[in-house]
Amino acid sequence: MILDFLKKYERESILISALLIIVAIFLIAKPGIALSTVVTLFAIVFLVDGIINIIAYMMEDAEIRAFSNELMMGILLVILGLIILLNQPLFISILPIMIGIWIFIKSIMKFQLAINLKSAVAERWGLLVVSSILMAILGILIIANPFEAIFTLTRFIGIMMLVAEVINICESVYFLQQTK
């Protein structure tokens, strides 16, 4: 009985992996379209979640509504979803710059940590200095060339998905062969 369940699970896993391989190939081959699709999906999720919050607020009892923030949350999510949906190119162009700034700020924090460790006579503080400098360079490169950075990242995610799902299929096929 358990073995039958596991075999069914592995067959479904192979199907899901095959679908994810198609997604991975799409990410690798068409990163621009993939990003636009992901942004559209996020916008739709925000819109749907906002509408659900508004409906849930309307369906609550009056005394609960007085303390609920679902209406405000729903309206904000709908507005955010519409802003993203109507300004996709802007959102796609801002995202890598925000990631680059975040990486750069984190590198400054790591650099400060390295200096603090040096004054505390800690060993291997130099490794933190090197990694913080590398992070700063990466952040600056992303900020300087955001479009290529986001396309490269999208392709990298696609490659990692492809590898992971091929391994998953191999493991599932192996399991099914071993349990015949």
C-alpha positions as CSV (number, residue, x, y, z in Angstrom):
1,M,0.0,0.0,0.0
2,I,2.8,2.5,0.9
3,L,4.8,1.3,-2.0
4,D,1.9,2.0,-4.4
5,F,1.5,5.5,-2.9
6,L,5.3,6.1,-3.4
7,K,5.2,4.9,-7.0
8,K,2.2,7.2,-7.7
9,Y,4.1,10.1,-6.1
10,E,7.2,9.4,-8.2
11,R,5.2,9.3,-11.4
12,E,3.6,12.6,-10.5
13,S,7.0,13.9,-9.6
14,I,8.3,13.0,-13.1
15,L,5.3,14.9,-14.7
16,I,5.9,18.0,-12.5
17,S,9.6,17.9,-13.2
18,A,9.0,17.7,-17.0
19,L,6.7,20.8,-16.8
20,L,9.4,22.6,-14.7
21,I,12.0,21.7,-17.3
22,I,9.9,23.4,-19.9
23,V,9.7,26.5,-17.6
24,A,13.5,26.3,-17.1
25,I,14.1,26.2,-20.8
26,F,11.8,29.2,-21.2
27,L,13.8,31.1,-18.5
28,I,17.1,30.3,-20.3
29,A,15.9,31.1,-23.8
30,K,13.6,34.1,-23.2
31,P,14.5,35.8,-20.0
32,G,12.9,39.1,-21.0
33,I,9.5,37.5,-21.7
34,A,9.9,35.3,-18.6
35,L,10.4,38.4,-16.4
36,S,7.4,40.1,-17.9
37,T,5.3,37.0,-17.3
38,V,6.5,36.8,-13.6
39,V,5.7,40.4,-13.1
40,T,2.2,39.9,-14.6
41,L,1.6,36.9,-12.3
42,F,2.7,38.9,-9.2
43,A,0.3,41.7,-10.2
44,I,-2.5,39.3,-10.7
45,V,-1.8,37.6,-7.3
46,F,-1.9,41.1,-5.7
47,L,-5.2,41.9,-7.4
48,V,-6.8,38.6,-6.5
49,D,-5.6,38.8,-2.9
50,G,-6.8,42.4,-2.6
51,I,-10.3,41.5,-4.0
52,I,-10.4,38.5,-1.6
53,N,-9.6,40.8,1.3
54,I,-12.3,43.3,0.3
55,I,-14.9,40.6,0.0
56,A,-13.9,39.1,3.3
57,Y,-14.2,42.5,4.9
58,M,-17.7,42.9,3.5
59,M,-18.8,39.5,4.7
60,E,-17.6,40.0,8.3
61,D,-19.9,41.0,11.1
62,A,-20.1,44.7,11.8
63,E,-18.4,44.5,15.2
64,I,-15.5,42.6,13.7
65,R,-15.2,45.0,10.8
66,A,-14.6,47.8,13.3
67,F,-11.2,46.2,14.2
68,S,-10.4,44.7,10.8
69,N,-7.8,46.1,8.4
70,E,-8.8,43.8,5.6
71,L,-10.6,46.6,3.6
72,M,-7.5,48.8,3.7
73,M,-5.2,45.9,2.9
74,G,-7.4,44.8,0.1
75,I,-7.5,48.3,-1.4
76,L,-3.8,48.7,-1.1
77,L,-3.2,45.3,-2.8
78,V,-5.5,46.1,-5.6
79,I,-3.8,49.5,-6.2
80,L,-0.4,47.8,-6.0
81,G,-1.5,45.1,-8.5
82,L,-2.8,47.7,-10.9
83,I,0.4,49.9,-10.6
84,I,2.6,46.9,-11.3
85,L,0.3,45.7,-14.1
86,L,0.2,49.1,-15.8
87,N,3.9,49.9,-15.3
88,Q,5.6,46.5,-16.0
89,P,8.7,48.0,-17.8
90,L,9.3,50.4,-14.9
91,F,8.9,47.6,-12.3
92,I,11.2,45.3,-14.2
93,S,13.9,48.1,-14.6
94,I,13.7,49.1,-10.9
95,L,14.0,45.6,-9.5
96,P,17.6,44.9,-10.4
97,I,18.7,48.3,-9.3
98,M,17.0,47.7,-5.9
99,I,18.8,44.3,-5.7
100,G,22.1,46.0,-6.6
101,I,21.7,48.6,-3.9
102,W,20.7,46.0,-1.3
103,I,23.9,43.9,-2.2
104,F,26.0,47.1,-2.0
105,I,24.6,48.1,1.4
106,K,25.1,44.5,2.7
107,S,28.7,44.7,1.5
108,I,29.3,47.8,3.6
109,M,27.9,46.1,6.6
110,K,30.2,43.1,6.1
111,F,33.2,45.4,5.7
112,Q,32.3,47.1,9.0
113,L,32.0,43.7,10.6
114,A,35.5,42.8,9.3
115,I,37.0,46.0,10.7
116,N,35.3,45.3,14.1
117,L,36.6,41.8,14.1
118,K,40.1,43.0,13.3
119,S,40.0,45.3,16.3
120,A,38.8,42.4,18.4
121,V,41.8,40.4,17.3
122,A,39.8,37.8,15.5
123,E,41.4,35.5,13.0
124,R,40.3,35.4,9.4
125,W,38.9,38.9,9.4
126,G,40.6,39.4,6.0
127,L,38.3,36.9,4.4
128,L,35.4,39.1,5.3
129,V,37.1,42.1,3.8
130,V,37.7,40.3,0.6
131,S,34.1,39.0,0.4
132,S,32.7,42.4,1.3
133,I,34.7,44.0,-1.6
134,L,33.5,41.3,-4.0
135,M,29.9,41.9,-2.9
136,A,30.4,45.7,-3.4
137,I,31.7,45.1,-6.9
138,L,28.8,42.8,-7.7
139,G,26.3,45.4,-6.4
140,I,27.9,48.2,-8.4
141,L,27.9,46.0,-11.6
142,I,24.2,45.2,-11.1
143,I,23.4,48.9,-10.5
144,A,25.5,49.9,-13.6
145,N,24.0,47.4,-15.9
146,P,20.6,46.3,-14.4
147,F,19.1,44.8,-17.5
148,E,21.9,42.5,-18.4
149,A,22.2,41.5,-14.7
150,I,18.5,40.6,-14.4
151,F,18.6,38.6,-17.7
152,T,21.7,36.8,-16.5
153,L,20.1,36.0,-13.1
154,T,17.0,34.8,-14.9
155,R,19.1,32.5,-17.1
156,F,21.0,31.2,-14.1
157,I,17.8,30.4,-12.3
158,G,16.6,28.6,-15.4
159,I,19.8,26.6,-15.6
160,M,19.6,25.6,-11.9
161,M,16.0,24.6,-12.3
162,L,16.9,22.5,-15.3
163,V,19.7,20.7,-13.5
164,A,17.5,20.1,-10.4
165,E,14.6,18.7,-12.4
166,V,16.7,16.4,-14.5
167,I,18.2,15.1,-11.3
168,N,14.7,14.7,-9.8
169,I,13.6,12.7,-12.9
170,C,16.6,10.5,-12.7
171,E,16.0,9.8,-9.0
172,S,12.3,9.1,-9.7
173,V,13.0,6.7,-12.6
174,Y,15.7,4.9,-10.5
175,F,13.2,4.5,-7.6
176,L,10.5,3.2,-10.0
177,Q,13.0,0.7,-11.5
178,Q,14.1,-0.5,-8.1
179,T,10.5,-1.1,-6.9
180,K,9.2,-3.2,-9.8
